[in-house]
Amino acid sequence: MSEEEKNGNPHGANQHKPDPRQAVFLSYYLDPKSGTFSNAYQSAIKAKFSEEYAQNITGQMPTWLSEAISDQSMLSKAERNLDKFLDYQEDPKIQADITKFVAKGLGKAKYSERTETDITSKGEQLEGIAVSFKKANETDNNPT
């Protein structure tokens, strides 16, 4: 057994290498469809954290967990505010802008305005600009 495994860190996680169990824990803990939603202990056990860590995870409140909870809280507030604006906004232009924002963000697979051809054509345009720039640079540096 390695030293990391003895210390409850079998994946060698550190500030540069996150523990994959963290993402698994968050998917169980924060997803309302999960059987362990909002149950830190059960989510931690299911994510394969040790019994001791699972019992103390919310008491220790590691940075990765507090940031995820904070992000989730802000997202929930933003969604509530968007709901209010969509339902009660009297300015149709603002309501249309908010509707587009929500549709593009939450329904990006269905409502995205970008396509693969857009990305490809922009890439080709950039390549053409780079070639033109290089040619112009060569002309400037080689006076005849």
C-alpha positions in Angstrom: 0.0 0.0 0.0 1.4 3.4 -1.0 1.8 6.3 1.4 -1.0 8.2 -0.4 -3.4 5.2 0.1 -2.5 5.0 3.8 -3.4 8.7 4.1 -6.8 8.3 2.4 -5.6 9.8 -0.9 -5.4 6.8 -3.3 -5.4 9.0 -6.4 -2.5 11.3 -5.3 -4.8 14.4 -5.5 -3.2 17.8 -4.9 -3.7 21.4 -6.0 -2.6 20.4 -9.6 -4.4 17.0 -9.8 -8.0 16.9 -8.4 -9.3 13.7 -6.9 -11.8 12.1 -9.4 -14.0 11.1 -6.5 -14.8 14.8 -6.0 -16.6 15.1 -9.3 -18.4 11.8 -8.6 -19.4 13.1 -5.2 -20.7 16.4 -6.6 -22.7 14.6 -9.3 -24.5 12.5 -6.6 -24.8 15.3 -4.0 -26.0 18.2 -6.3 -28.2 16.3 -8.8 -31.9 16.2 -7.7 -32.3 13.0 -9.7 -29.6 11.2 -7.7 -30.7 8.8 -5.0 -28.2 10.5 -2.6 -29.2 14.1 -3.5 -28.4 16.5 -0.7 -27.0 13.7 1.5 -23.3 14.4 1.9 -22.5 11.2 3.8 -24.3 8.8 1.3 -22.9 10.7 -1.7 -19.3 10.5 -0.3 -19.7 6.7 0.4 -21.1 6.2 -3.1 -18.1 8.2 -4.5 -15.7 5.8 -2.7 -14.5 8.2 0.0 -13.5 6.6 3.3 -16.1 6.2 6.1 -14.3 8.7 8.2 -14.1 11.3 5.5 -17.7 10.7 4.5 -18.8 11.4 8.1 -16.9 14.7 8.3 -17.1 16.0 4.7 -19.5 18.9 5.4 -17.8 19.7 8.8 -14.4 20.0 7.0 -16.0 21.8 4.1 -13.0 21.5 1.7 -12.6 24.3 -0.8 -13.7 22.2 -3.8 -17.0 21.5 -2.0 -17.7 25.0 -0.7 -17.0 26.4 -4.2 -19.3 23.9 -5.9 -22.1 24.6 -3.3 -21.6 28.4 -3.8 -21.7 28.0 -7.6 -24.8 25.9 -7.4 -26.5 28.5 -5.1 -25.6 31.4 -7.5 -26.9 29.4 -10.4 -30.2 28.7 -8.6 -30.6 32.4 -7.8 -29.9 33.4 -11.4 -32.5 30.9 -12.6 -35.1 32.3 -10.2 -34.3 35.8 -11.4 -34.5 34.8 -15.0 -37.9 33.2 -14.3 -39.1 36.5 -12.8 -37.9 38.6 -15.7 -39.4 36.3 -18.2 -42.8 36.3 -16.5 -43.0 39.9 -15.4 -40.9 42.0 -17.8 -42.9 44.7 -19.4 -40.3 45.7 -22.0 -40.7 43.3 -24.9 -37.1 43.9 -26.1 -35.6 43.0 -22.7 -37.9 40.0 -22.5 -36.8 38.8 -26.0 -33.1 39.3 -25.1 -33.5 37.3 -21.9 -35.5 34.6 -23.7 -32.7 34.3 -26.3 -30.0 34.1 -23.6 -31.8 31.3 -21.7 -32.6 29.4 -24.9 -29.0 29.6 -26.1 -27.6 28.7 -22.7 -29.9 26.0 -21.5 -31.0 24.7 -24.9 -27.7 25.2 -26.7 -28.0 21.8 -28.5 -31.3 23.0 -30.0 -30.9 26.8 -30.3 -27.2 27.4 -30.8 -26.5 29.8 -33.6 -22.9 28.4 -34.2 -22.4 25.5 -36.5 -19.4 23.4 -37.4 -19.2 25.1 -40.8 -19.2 28.5 -39.1 -16.2 27.5 -37.0 -14.4 25.9 -40.0 -15.0 29.0 -42.3 -13.8 31.3 -39.6 -10.7 29.1 -39.2 -10.1 29.3 -42.9 -10.6 33.0 -42.9 -8.0 33.3 -40.1 -5.6 31.2 -42.1 -6.1 33.4 -45.1 -5.4 36.5 -43.0 -2.3 35.0 -41.6 -1.0 34.2 -45.2 -1.8 37.7 -46.3 -0.1 39.2 -43.3 3.0 37.1 -43.9 3.1 38.1 -47.6 2.8 41.8 -46.7 5.5 41.4 -44.1 7.9 39.8 -46.6 7.2 42.6 -49.1 7.9 45.3 -46.5 11.2 43.6 -45.4 12.4 43.0 -49.0 12.4 46.4 -50.8 13.1 46.2 -54.5 
